[in-house]
Amino acid sequence: MKRRNLLGRVWPVCGVAAAVTLAGWPVLNLAKAEAETVAADRNTFLVLALLTLGFGLTDYGWRAFSADLKESVRIAAAQIRANKIRSALTALGVIIGIVAVTLMGTAIAGLGVVANSSLAGFGDDVLFVTKMPWSDVNDRWLYRNRRDILTTYVKPMNEWIAAHPEGPLKVAVPDAHSFTSVVREDYRVNPIWLMGTSADYIRTARSDMKEGRFFSELEEQAARNVVVIGYDVADALFPNSSPLGQTVRVGGHNFEVVGVAARQGSFLGLFSWDSRVVMPVSVYRRYFTPNDAADLDVQVDTARMAEARDELRGLMRRIRQLDPAQKDDFEVNGQATIREQLDKLESLIALAGFLITGLALFVGAIGIMNITYVSVKERTKEIGTRKALGARRRTILLQFLIEAVAICMMGGLLGLALTAGLAAAIGALAPSLPVVFPFWLVLLSLGAAVATGIVSGFLPAWAASKLDPVVALRYE
């Protein structure tokens, strides 16, 4: 008997731990670590929550819990109906908190969609050989003093790729770029992203052709003045006609438009893939730069990305004639490099956002705790009567916990409905803004509501369960 009395005190702690764990599980969707790590963490959270919940229910007693739960739900419903205005005002704090949390989650999810859409422009099957790393560095002067990456590296690199057709590298193209203006009669676009590359660039590009074609290898070798213009450039310079065969002035030189790229979008609003002009690298070097410096874009087999990165690094070291003891004087970047930086930024924004919006939910929890204490005081005689008739402490504790959770769940559901309406309104008024309402956000909101009810209602419910029946019956 003593052992049972001791174990019978464990289930409330298990319930609180399980609620907090389940509420924290969907938050891991915001983690931007490796997929296997995130999945493992989520599964660990879920297993711990279920084990804790199962142990708590076993400690309480499954049959007893079922009977007490039904009775507690009935009493909670009766109390909410009897105090409609008070219950609504109490739930208002939870509603505001849930709306704040879910709107922040919607913004974070939308930011992820924008980031993924922007990263698609780089291509998941392309590695970029550059002089500077794309990640944060402590000493940028060290990298600035490196030798330039040269367009002449493309020829030996493609020769090596042709000699090893089974390797993970497919094709290499130069990527020389700068900013300039493009003019046609009275129309001007300034600045535009000017790029000099080879005819093979079309194999690595993430955009199709809207009109016309990409320039040919023959045109590249002959250094003909031909360009392929982006969607926005074509729309600005030729609003009422086709650009194909027309002449534009790029940096003060005449070029024939042979193609128009399909719309591709922008990169995080910093620059647009559609506001660029692409020309043969031979022409670019003749008009826009006297040196041979450029980046290299290398298309690879995505199924062998790690092998491709190592092979490209070794190939670059041979081309640069680096001794084994020398460090790399170049960088191999990719979509994953930017993704890692964006993940850190998203995680910081998510952490700061949920800490700030969580304050609203904390205020709602204080309101729930306050009202539950008031309810305990008002119903002290009722508690004394029930205990005098044989009600156990756990039954009283569960009763008030269910009332607190019921109010929080009501606020959570109303908050979700309000957030869904606001998200739909934002999507209708601003179609360009990505409005995302993922299922994990629903789980997070409901989990947060349940956890708020349990945590905020636990102390008042515990105080109610400890009331002495004789003292409670005498309470005025």
C-alpha positions in Angstrom: 0.0 0.0 0.0 2.8 2.4 0.8 4.4 1.7 -2.5 1.2 2.4 -4.3 0.7 5.7 -2.5 4.3 6.6 -3.4 3.8 5.7 -7.1 0.5 7.5 -7.2 2.3 10.8 -6.8 4.4 10.3 -10.0 1.7 10.6 -12.7 1.2 14.4 -12.5 4.9 15.0 -13.1 4.8 12.5 -16.0 1.8 14.4 -17.5 3.5 17.7 -17.4 6.7 16.3 -18.8 4.8 14.6 -21.7 2.9 17.7 -22.5 6.0 19.9 -22.6 7.8 17.3 -24.7 5.0 16.9 -27.2 4.7 20.7 -27.5 8.4 20.9 -28.2 8.4 18.2 -30.9 7.0 20.3 -33.8 9.5 23.0 -33.0 12.3 20.7 -34.4 10.8 21.3 -37.8 12.4 24.8 -37.6 15.8 23.2 -37.1 17.9 23.4 -40.3 20.4 20.7 -39.6 21.0 17.6 -41.6 17.8 15.7 -42.4 18.9 12.5 -40.6 19.7 14.5 -37.4 16.4 16.3 -37.5 14.5 13.1 -38.0 16.4 11.4 -35.2 15.7 14.3 -32.8 12.0 14.3 -33.7 11.7 10.6 -33.1 13.5 10.8 -29.8 11.2 13.6 -28.7 8.1 11.6 -29.7 9.3 8.3 -28.1 10.2 10.1 -24.8 6.8 11.8 -24.7 4.9 8.6 -25.4 6.9 6.6 -22.9 6.5 9.3 -20.2 2.7 9.6 -20.9 2.3 5.8 -20.9 4.2 5.5 -17.5 2.0 8.3 -16.1 -1.2 6.6 -17.2 0.0 3.3 -15.8 0.8 4.9 -12.5 -2.7 6.6 -12.4 -4.5 3.4 -13.5 -6.0 3.0 -17.0 -9.6 2.3 -15.8 -9.5 4.9 -13.1 -8.2 7.5 -15.6 -10.9 6.7 -18.1 -13.7 7.1 -15.6 -12.2 10.2 -14.0 -11.5 11.8 -17.4 -15.1 11.4 -18.5 -16.3 12.9 -15.3 -13.8 15.8 -15.4 -14.7 16.6 -19.0 -18.4 16.8 -18.0 -17.7 19.0 -15.0 -15.4 21.3 -17.1 -18.1 21.7 -19.8 -20.6 22.6 -17.2 -18.3 25.2 -15.6 -17.5 26.8 -18.9 -21.2 27.0 -19.8 -22.0 28.5 -16.4 -19.3 31.1 -16.7 -19.3 31.9 -20.4 -17.9 35.5 -20.2 -15.2 34.7 -17.7 -14.1 31.6 -19.7 -14.1 33.7 -22.9 -12.0 36.5 -21.4 -9.6 33.9 -19.9 -9.3 32.2 -23.3 -8.6 35.5 -24.9 -5.1 35.6 -23.6 -4.4 32.2 -25.0 -6.0 33.2 -28.3 -3.7 36.2 -28.6 -0.7 34.0 -27.7 -1.5 31.3 -30.2 -2.1 33.9 -33.0 1.3 35.4 -32.2 3.1 32.1 -32.2 1.4 30.8 -35.4 1.9 34.0 -37.3 5.5 33.8 -36.4 5.6 30.2 -37.5 3.9 31.1 -40.8 6.5 33.9 -41.4 9.4 31.5 -40.7 7.9 28.8 -43.0 7.4 31.4 -45.7 11.0 32.6 -45.3 12.0 29.0 -45.9 10.0 28.8 -49.1 11.6 32.0 -50.3 15.1 30.7 -49.5 14.5 27.4 -51.3 13.0 29.2 -54.3 16.0 31.6 -54.4 18.5 28.8 -54.0 17.0 26.9 -57.0 18.6 29.6 -59.2 22.0 28.3 -58.3 21.2 24.8 -59.2 21.6 21.8 -56.9 23.9 20.1 -59.5 26.4 22.9 -59.9 29.6 23.6 -57.9 31.3 27.0 -58.1 35.0 27.5 -58.0 35.7 31.0 -56.7 38.5 33.0 -55.2 36.6 33.9 -52.1 34.5 31.6 -49.9 30.7 32.2 -49.7 30.6 31.6 -46.0 31.6 34.0 -43.2 35.4 34.4 -42.9 37.5 36.1 -40.2 40.3 37.4 -42.5 39.0 38.5 -45.9 42.3 40.1 -46.8 43.9 36.7 -46.8 41.5 35.5 -49.5 41.7 38.7 -51.5 45.4 38.2 -51.9 44.9 34.8 -53.6 45.6 34.3 -57.3 42.6 34.9 -59.6 40.6 32.0 -61.0 41.1 32.1 -64.8 38.8 31.3 -67.7 41.7 29.4 -69.3 41.2 26.7 -66.6 38.0 25.6 -68.4 39.9 24.0 -71.3 42.1 21.6 -69.3 39.2 20.9 -67.0 36.8 19.9 -69.8 39.6 17.8 -71.4 40.0 15.9 -68.2 36.2 15.4 -67.9 36.1 14.1 -71.4 38.9 11.6 -70.6 37.0 10.4 -67.6 33.3 10.1 -68.8 32.4 7.8 -65.8 33.5 10.5 -63.3 31.1 12.7 -61.3 32.1 15.9 -63.2 30.1 16.7 -66.3 31.0 20.1 -67.7 32.8 23.3 -66.7 32.0 26.8 -67.9 33.5 30.2 -67.1 31.5 32.8 -65.2 32.9 36.3 -65.7 30.5 39.0 -64.5 30.1 42.7 -63.7 27.4 45.3 -63.7 26.6 47.8 -66.5 23.7 49.3 -68.4 21.7 48.2 -71.4 20.0 50.6 -73.7 17.5 50.4 -76.7 16.4 53.7 -78.2 14.8 55.6 -75.3 14.6 52.6 -73.0 17.3 51.9 -70.4 17.8 49.3 -67.8 20.5 50.1 -65.2 22.2 48.3 -63.6 22.0 44.9 -65.2 24.1 41.8 -64.3 26.4 41.2 -67.3 27.8 37.7 -67.6 30.4 36.3 -70.0 30.4 32.5 -70.4 30.7 29.7 -72.9 28.0 28.0 -75.1 27.9 25.1 -72.6 26.4 27.4 -69.9 23.0 26.4 -71.2 23.6 22.9 -69.7 24.2 24.3 -66.2 21.6 27.1 -66.3 18.4 26.6 -64.3 16.3 28.6 -66.8 14.7 27.6 -70.1 14.5 29.8 -73.1 11.3 31.9 -73.5 12.1 32.9 -77.0 15.0 32.2 -79.4 18.1 30.3 -78.5 21.3 30.4 -76.6 24.4 31.5 -78.5 26.4 28.7 -80.2 30.0 27.5 -79.8 30.7 28.9 -83.3 29.5 32.4 -82.2 31.6 32.1 -79.1 34.8 31.2 -81.0 34.1 33.9 -83.6 33.5 36.5 -80.8 30.3 37.6 -82.3 28.3 40.4 -80.7 25.3 38.4 -79.6 23.5 38.3 -76.3 20.8 36.4 -74.4 18.7 38.8 -72.2 16.7 38.1 -69.1 12.9 38.2 -68.9 12.8 41.6 -67.0 15.3 43.1 -69.4 13.3 42.0 -72.4 10.1 43.3 -70.8 11.6 46.7 -70.1 13.3 47.3 -73.4 10.7 45.7 -75.7 7.3 46.2 -74.1 5.4 45.8 -77.3 7.6 43.8 -79.6 9.8 40.7 -79.8 13.5 41.3 -78.9 14.7 38.6 -81.3 17.0 40.0 -84.0 16.9 43.4 -82.5 19.9 45.5 -81.5 20.7 46.7 -77.9 23.6 48.7 -76.6 25.4 47.0 -73.7 28.1 49.2 -72.1 28.1 51.4 -75.2 28.5 48.5 -77.7 25.9 47.1 -80.1 24.7 43.5 -79.7 22.1 41.4 -81.5 19.5 39.7 -79.2 19.4 35.9 -80.1 17.4 34.7 -77.1 15.2 35.6 -74.1 15.5 33.5 -70.9 12.3 32.4 -69.2 11.3 34.1 -65.9 13.4 32.8 -63.0 12.8 35.1 -60.1 15.2 36.8 -57.6 17.6 35.7 -54.9 16.2 36.9 -51.6 15.3 40.2 -53.2 19.1 41.1 -53.4 19.4 40.6 -57.2 17.2 39.2 -60.0 18.1 36.3 -62.2 15.8 38.0 -64.8 17.8 41.2 -64.9 20.9 39.9 -66.6 22.5 39.8 -70.0 24.6 36.8 -71.1 27.3 37.0 -73.9 30.2 34.9 -75.1 33.2 35.2 -72.7 35.4 36.0 -75.7 33.3 39.2 -76.4 33.1 40.0 -72.7 36.9 40.0 -72.4 37.3 42.1 -75.5 35.0 44.9 -74.3 34.6 44.8 -70.6 37.7 43.4 -68.9 41.3 43.1 -70.0 42.2 40.2 -67.6 41.1 36.6 -67.6 39.7 36.4 -64.1 36.4 34.6 -63.6 34.6 32.0 -61.5 34.0 28.5 -62.8 30.6 26.7 -62.8 30.9 23.0 -62.8 28.0 20.7 -63.4 28.2 17.5 -61.4 26.3 14.3 -60.6 24.1 15.1 -57.6 24.1 11.4 -56.5 27.9 11.7 -56.1 28.2 15.2 -54.7 30.8 14.5 -52.1 32.9 12.6 -54.6 32.5 15.4 -57.1 33.6 18.0 -54.7 36.8 16.0 -53.8 37.5 15.3 -57.5 37.0 19.0 -58.5 39.3 20.1 -55.6 42.0 17.7 -56.7 41.7 18.8 -60.4 41.9 22.4 -59.4 45.1 21.7 -57.4 46.7 20.1 -60.4 45.7 22.9 -62.7 47.0 25.5 -60.1 50.2 23.3 -59.7 50.0 23.3 -55.9 52.4 21.2 -53.9 50.9 18.6 -51.5 52.1 20.8 -48.5 50.4 23.9 -49.9 46.9 24.9 -48.8 44.1 25.4 -51.4 44.2 28.9 -52.8 40.6 28.6 -54.1 37.2 27.7 -52.8 34.6 25.1 -54.0 31.2 26.5 -53.1 27.7 25.2 -53.8 24.1 25.6 -52.9 24.8 23.8 -49.6 27.2 26.6 -48.6 24.5 29.3 -48.9 21.9 26.9 -47.4 24.1 26.6 -44.3 24.3 30.3 -43.9 20.6 30.8 -44.4 19.8 28.0 -42.0 21.8 29.8 -39.2 20.0 33.1 -40.0 16.5 31.3 -40.0 17.3 29.6 -36.7 18.3 32.9 -35.1 15.1 34.6 -36.4 13.0 31.7 -35.3 14.5 31.6 -31.8 14.1 35.4 -31.3 10.6 35.4 -32.8 9.3 32.6 -30.7 10.8 34.0 -27.6 9.1 37.3 -28.2 5.8 35.9 -29.3 5.9 33.3 -26.5 5.6 36.2 -24.0 2.0 36.7 -25.2 1.3 33.0 -24.4 3.0 33.4 -21.1 0.7 36.2 -20.2 -2.3 34.0 -21.2 -0.9 31.3 -18.9 -0.8 33.7 -16.0 -4.5 34.5 -16.7 -5.4 30.8 -16.7 -3.6 30.2 -13.4 -5.3 33.2 -11.8 -8.8 32.1 -12.9 -8.1 28.5 -11.8 -7.1 29.7 -8.3 -10.3 31.8 -8.2 -12.3 28.8 -9.3 -10.7 26.7 -6.5 -11.6 29.3 -3.9 -15.2 29.6 -5.2 -15.7 25.8 -5.2 -14.0 25.0 -1.9 -17.1 23.6 -0.3 -17.8 21.5 -3.4 -14.3 20.1 -3.2 -14.8 19.3 0.5 -18.1 17.6 -0.3 -16.6 15.5 -3.1 -13.7 14.4 -0.9 -16.0 13.6 2.0 -18.0 11.3 -0.3 -14.8 9.5 -1.3 -13.2 11.4 -4.2 -9.5 10.9 -4.2 -6.8 13.6 -4.5 -5.9 12.5 -8.1 -9.6 12.9 -9.1 -9.7 16.5 -7.9 -6.3 17.3 -9.4 -7.4 15.9 -12.8 -10.7 17.8 -12.7 -9.1 21.2 -12.4 -6.4 20.3 -14.9 -9.0 19.3 -17.4 -10.8 22.6 -16.9 -7.6 24.6 -17.5 -6.7 22.5 -20.5 -10.3 22.8 -21.9 -10.1 26.6 -21.8 -6.6 26.6 -23.4 -7.8 24.2 -26.1 -10.7 26.4 -26.9 -8.4 29.4 -27.1 -6.0 27.4 -29.3 -8.6 26.3 -31.8 -10.0 29.9 -32.0 -6.5 31.2 -32.4 -5.7 28.7 -35.2 -9.0 29.7 -37.0 -8.1 33.4 -36.7 -4.6 32.8 -37.9 -5.8 30.9 -40.9 -8.2 33.7 -41.8 -5.4 36.3 -41.4 -3.1 34.2 -43.6 -5.7 33.9 -46.3 -6.3 37.6 -46.2 -2.6 38.4 -46.5 -2.3 35.9 -49.4 -5.2 37.6 -51.2 -4.0 41.2 -50.6 -0.3 40.4 -51.3 0.0 37.5 -53.6 3.8 37.9 -53.9 4.2 37.2 -50.2 4.7 33.4 -49.5 2.0 32.5 -47.0 2.6 29.0 -45.7 0.5 27.3 -43.0 2.1 23.8 -42.6 0.6 21.0 -40.6 3.4 21.0 -38.0 2.3 24.5 -37.1 -1.1 23.2 -36.2 0.5 20.5 -34.0 2.8 23.2 -32.4 -0.2 25.4 -31.6 -2.3 22.7 -30.1 0.6 21.3 -28.2 1.4 24.7 -26.9 -2.2 25.2 -25.8 -2.3 21.9 -24.0 1.1 22.5 -22.4 -0.1 26.0 -21.3 -3.2 24.5 -19.7 -1.3 21.8 -17.8 1.5 24.0 -16.6 -0.6 27.0 -15.6 -3.4 24.9 -14.1 -1.2 22.4 -12.2 -0.4 24.5 -9.1 -4.1 25.6 -8.5 -5.2 22.0 -9.1 -2.6 20.6 -6.7 -3.7 23.1 -4.1 -7.3 22.0 -4.6 -6.4 18.3 -4.3 -4.6 18.9 -1.0 -7.6 20.6 0.7 -8.7 19.0 3.9 -12.4 17.9 3.5 -13.3 19.1 7.1 -11.7 22.5 6.6 -13.2 22.8 3.1 -16.7 22.1 4.3 -16.3 24.9 6.9 -15.1 27.4 4.3 -17.2 30.5 4.0 
